[in-house]
Amino acid sequence: MDVRQDPNWSAWLDEATGKIALGLERREARDELLDHLEDRALDLLRCRPGLTGEEARRLALDQMGPAAPVRDRLAKIYDPLGGYL
């Protein structure tokens, strides 16, 4: 699945990685989160054969929860100062 197929995924990923200061780290975190979303959507399609791709993408995103808590945790993990202050 391609994130471009679902603007909701793109918006969620943008918010979840929005506080990561360095572009390379932001991209890596975004790719990792996208992998989780794609894996979950594919699992849903396998477990529930009647689902459409759109429904599976929506459910996968719902199961990830709100982006804000993820964003805040990632901001601590990817702190560019490494907690030196």
C-alpha positions in Angstrom: 0.0 0.0 0.0 1.2 3.5 -0.8 0.7 6.3 1.6 -0.4 8.5 -1.3 -3.5 6.4 -1.6 -4.7 7.7 1.7 -4.4 11.4 2.7 -5.4 10.5 6.3 -2.2 8.3 6.7 -0.1 11.1 5.3 -1.6 13.7 7.7 -1.2 11.3 10.7 2.4 10.6 9.7 3.1 14.3 9.4 1.7 15.0 12.8 3.4 12.0 14.5 6.8 13.0 13.2 6.3 16.8 13.3 8.6 17.4 16.4 11.6 15.5 15.1 14.1 18.2 14.3 16.5 16.5 11.9 15.1 15.6 8.5 16.9 12.3 8.1 15.6 11.1 11.5 12.1 12.3 10.7 12.2 10.4 7.4 13.4 7.2 9.2 10.7 7.5 11.9 8.0 8.2 9.2 9.1 5.1 7.2 9.0 2.9 10.3 5.5 4.1 11.2 4.4 3.7 7.7 5.7 0.1 7.7 3.6 -0.5 10.9 0.5 0.9 9.2 1.0 -1.1 6.1 1.6 -4.3 8.0 -1.5 -3.8 10.1 -3.7 -3.0 7.1 -2.4 -6.1 5.3 -3.1 -8.2 8.4 -6.6 -6.9 8.6 -7.2 -7.7 4.9 -6.0 -11.3 5.5 -8.0 -11.7 8.7 -11.2 -10.1 7.3 -11.5 -11.0 3.7 -14.6 -8.9 3.2 -12.8 -5.6 4.0 -11.9 -3.2 1.2 -8.4 -1.7 1.1 -9.9 1.7 2.2 -11.6 0.1 5.2 -8.4 -1.7 6.2 -6.4 1.5 6.0 -8.9 3.3 8.1 -9.0 0.6 10.7 -5.2 0.3 10.8 -5.0 4.1 11.4 -7.6 3.9 14.1 -5.7 1.2 15.9 -2.5 3.3 15.9 -4.4 5.9 18.0 -3.9 9.6 18.0 -0.7 11.0 16.5 0.0 13.5 19.3 1.2 11.0 22.0 3.4 9.3 19.4 4.7 12.7 18.3 5.6 13.6 21.9 7.4 10.2 22.5 9.3 10.5 19.3 10.4 14.0 20.2 12.0 12.7 23.3 13.7 9.8 21.5 15.0 12.0 18.6 16.0 14.9 20.8 18.8 16.6 18.8 20.6 17.6 22.1 20.4 14.1 23.5 19.2 15.3 26.8 22.3 17.4 27.5 20.5 20.5 28.7 
